[in-house]
Each structure stands twice: as C-alpha cells, then as structure tokens.
Amino acid sequence: MAEARRKTTLEERKEIVGYCIAHDRDYKGTASLCDVSYSRVYSWVKKYDAAGGDGLSDKRGHHKPDDEVDELECLSRENLRLKRQLEEKDMVVELLKKVKEFERM
C-alpha cells in the first residue's frame, strides 16, 4: 500500500510546475524530487498550461453563492434542491406505509 503524499501550498505547486517545465517536463523526476505523485505533477502542469498560476489553486468544495451565478446555474441548483426534497418526501411516505402495514399485523 502506497503511503499518503504530503499536502502542498499554492506557492509550492507553482515552484514544482516551474521546475518541471524548466527540466523538459520531466514529470517522473520532478515527482520523485518533490515527494508528490507523477499524476499530480502532470495535472498541475496541464492546468498551468491552460490557466496559468490561477489554475493551480485548489477549488474543491468551493461553490459560488447563488447571487454570483448565472440564471441557468441558479435554476439547475433549484431543480436539484427540489428533487432532493421530493426524494425525502417519497421516503417518508414509504416509511409511513411500512409502519401502517406493521400495525395491522
């Protein structure tokens, strides 16, 4: 089982990408030297190529508030919220049916 890799800061990721690019995109060597996975280095370089340094920031778990998204995204979020509510209500109805069925026994 492989050991967990260390977490990196935005500045470290920028340095790692810079090193990799300066060394003819040696992903494997960079990964080994910097104690991060090959796939992380490759991914960071790809993101850097597409969006520059801003592409290296960790955006997981960060969502824009409803007032900062366009109408389509706002409607999509509302649709998802309503679907979840409907699923919860359906589960309550099914549970109540089971309870009623159980009480008849």
C-alpha positions as MATLAB code, in Angstrom:
seq = 'MAEARRKTTLEERKEIVGYCIAHDRDYKGTASLCDVSYSRVYSWVKKYDAAGGDGLSDKRGHHKPDDEVDELECLSRENLRLKRQLEEKDMVVELLKKVKEFERM';
ca = [
       0.000    0.000    0.000;
       1.435    3.368   -1.026;
       1.937    5.947    1.681;
      -0.063    9.163    1.541;
       1.590   12.065   -0.197;
       2.038   15.388    1.535;
      -0.228   18.374    1.013;
       1.137   21.315   -0.951;
       0.513   25.042   -0.897;
      -0.241   27.107   -3.976;
       3.302   28.515   -3.885;
       4.804   25.011   -3.721;
       2.699   23.895   -6.676;
       3.918   26.898   -8.678;
       7.529   26.064   -7.830;
       7.042   22.387   -8.705;
       5.441   23.270  -12.060;
       8.204   25.768  -12.805;
      10.860   23.169  -12.018;
       9.148   20.549  -14.164;
       8.803   22.873  -17.156;
      12.419   24.086  -16.770;
      13.597   20.462  -16.830;
      11.942   19.487  -20.133;
       8.700   18.402  -18.434;
      10.365   15.580  -16.514;
       7.218   14.627  -14.597;
       8.691   11.480  -13.069;
      11.895   13.144  -11.880;
      10.015   16.155  -10.541;
       7.522   13.957   -8.716;
      10.294   11.949   -7.089;
      12.311   15.015   -6.104;
       9.328   16.896   -4.668;
       7.631   13.908   -2.995;
       4.379   14.198   -4.913;
       2.777   11.769   -7.347;
       3.505   11.715  -11.062;
      -0.185   12.275  -11.808;
      -0.278   15.376   -9.578;
       2.705   16.925  -11.349;
       1.236   16.115  -14.752;
      -2.156   17.540  -13.729;
      -0.648   20.734  -12.318;
       1.432   21.353  -15.452;
      -1.638   20.777  -17.626;
      -3.695   23.217  -15.501;
      -0.843   25.732  -15.575;
      -0.662   25.495  -19.375;
      -4.410   26.134  -19.622;
      -4.926   28.843  -16.983;
      -1.543   29.988  -15.697;
      -0.841   30.217  -11.980;
      -4.529   30.650  -11.136;
      -5.198   27.160  -12.477;
      -3.161   25.692   -9.633;
      -5.420   26.862   -6.798;
      -7.434   24.158   -5.041;
     -11.087   24.810   -5.766;
     -12.547   21.642   -4.262;
     -15.547   22.302   -2.057;
     -15.831   25.961   -3.042;
     -19.075   26.961   -4.698;
     -20.197   30.407   -5.735;
     -23.163   31.816   -3.799;
     -26.487   31.871   -5.685;
     -26.243   35.621   -6.293;
     -22.935   35.166   -8.190;
     -24.067   32.544  -10.726;
     -25.988   32.917  -13.959;
     -29.701   32.160  -14.279;
     -29.159   28.693  -15.759;
     -26.922   27.614  -12.864;
     -29.374   29.108  -10.370;
     -32.243   27.138  -11.921;
     -30.130   23.992  -12.009;
     -29.381   24.321   -8.279;
     -33.067   24.914   -7.505;
     -34.014   21.867   -9.572;
     -31.539   19.693   -7.670;
     -32.781   21.011   -4.318;
     -36.405   20.264   -5.257;
     -35.523   16.757   -6.469;
     -33.845   16.025   -3.130;
     -36.889   17.308   -1.249;
     -39.156   15.110   -3.358;
     -36.973   12.051   -2.718;
     -37.068   12.731    1.029;
     -40.871   13.056    0.974;
     -41.179    9.839   -1.048;
     -39.052    8.043    1.556;
     -41.284    9.366    4.369;
     -44.393    8.165    2.538;
     -42.866    4.708    2.056;
     -41.850    4.583    5.710;
     -45.359    5.522    6.827;
     -46.807    2.793    4.593;
     -44.493    0.244    6.227;
     -45.459    1.436    9.716;
     -49.160    1.197    8.867;
     -48.608   -2.271    7.418;
     -46.727   -3.315   10.536;
     -49.500   -2.001   12.815;
     -52.057   -4.187   11.015;
     -50.197   -7.346   11.986;
];
